[in-house]
Amino acid sequence: MAIGSARWLGLGYFTYFFCYGIYLPFWGVWLKGTGLDAEKIGLLLGCGMVARFVGSLLIASQVKKSFTVDYGAASAGADDLPVRCRFLGG
């Protein structure tokens, strides 16, 4: 089954925010029910946010490196050189 990129991205965002929106509000209540005090619950929730932030920074830098496109080598025709130079800012 092939799925388009827009549909795949939309599905990814939906599942992420759906799961995150369900677990985050009720996880603190559940942790309180297990006997943790408010300070430890806050630290756990904060650590999750920090890990998500740092993970996004690390993953984004790796994705940018692996998907860099060399526009100069993308086309072999000399007639589109002015268009390529304008696109690259030259």
C-alpha positions as CSV (number, residue, x, y, z in Angstrom):
1,M,0.0,0.0,0.0
2,A,1.5,3.3,-1.1
3,I,0.7,6.4,0.9
4,G,1.3,9.9,-0.2
5,S,3.7,12.1,1.7
6,A,1.1,14.6,2.8
7,R,-1.2,11.9,4.1
8,W,1.8,10.2,5.8
9,L,2.8,13.4,7.5
10,G,-0.7,14.2,8.5
11,L,-1.1,10.7,10.0
12,G,2.2,11.1,11.8
13,Y,1.1,14.4,13.4
14,F,-2.3,13.0,14.3
15,T,-1.0,9.9,16.0
16,Y,1.7,12.0,17.8
17,F,-0.6,14.6,19.2
18,F,-3.4,12.2,19.9
19,C,-1.2,9.9,22.0
20,Y,0.6,12.8,23.6
21,G,-2.7,14.5,24.4
22,I,-4.1,11.4,26.1
23,Y,-1.0,10.4,28.1
24,L,0.1,13.8,29.3
25,P,-3.0,15.0,31.2
26,F,-3.6,11.6,32.9
27,W,-0.1,10.4,33.6
28,G,0.4,12.9,36.4
29,V,-2.9,11.8,38.0
30,W,-1.8,8.1,37.7
31,L,1.7,8.9,39.2
32,K,0.0,10.7,42.1
33,G,-2.1,7.6,42.7
34,T,1.0,5.5,42.9
35,G,2.3,7.7,45.7
36,L,4.7,10.1,44.1
37,D,4.7,13.7,45.4
38,A,4.1,16.7,43.2
39,E,7.8,17.6,42.9
40,K,8.8,14.3,41.5
41,I,5.8,14.3,39.1
42,G,6.9,17.7,37.8
43,L,10.4,16.5,37.4
44,L,9.3,13.5,35.4
45,L,7.1,15.6,33.1
46,G,9.9,18.2,32.7
47,C,12.5,15.6,31.9
48,G,10.2,14.3,29.1
49,M,9.9,17.8,27.6
50,V,13.6,18.4,27.7
51,A,14.4,15.0,26.2
52,R,11.9,15.7,23.4
53,F,13.5,19.1,22.8
54,V,17.1,17.8,22.8
55,G,16.1,14.8,20.7
56,S,14.6,17.0,18.1
57,L,17.7,19.1,17.8
58,L,19.9,16.0,17.4
59,I,17.6,14.3,14.9
60,A,17.1,17.5,12.8
61,S,20.8,18.0,12.4
62,Q,21.2,14.4,11.1
63,V,18.3,14.7,8.7
64,K,19.6,17.9,7.3
65,K,23.0,16.4,6.6
66,S,21.6,13.3,4.9
67,F,19.2,15.1,2.6
68,T,21.4,17.9,1.3
69,V,20.9,18.4,-2.4
70,D,23.6,19.7,-4.7
71,Y,21.6,21.9,-7.1
72,G,24.7,22.6,-9.2
73,A,25.0,18.9,-10.2
74,A,21.3,18.4,-10.5
75,S,21.1,19.4,-14.1
76,A,23.7,19.1,-16.8
77,G,22.3,21.7,-19.3
78,A,24.2,25.0,-19.8
79,D,21.1,26.8,-20.9
80,D,19.6,26.9,-17.4
81,L,22.7,28.3,-15.7
82,P,21.2,31.8,-15.1
83,V,18.2,30.1,-13.5
84,R,20.4,28.0,-11.3
85,C,22.5,31.0,-10.3
86,R,19.5,33.0,-9.3
87,F,18.0,30.1,-7.3
88,L,21.3,29.7,-5.4
89,G,21.4,33.4,-4.7
90,G,24.1,34.3,-7.2
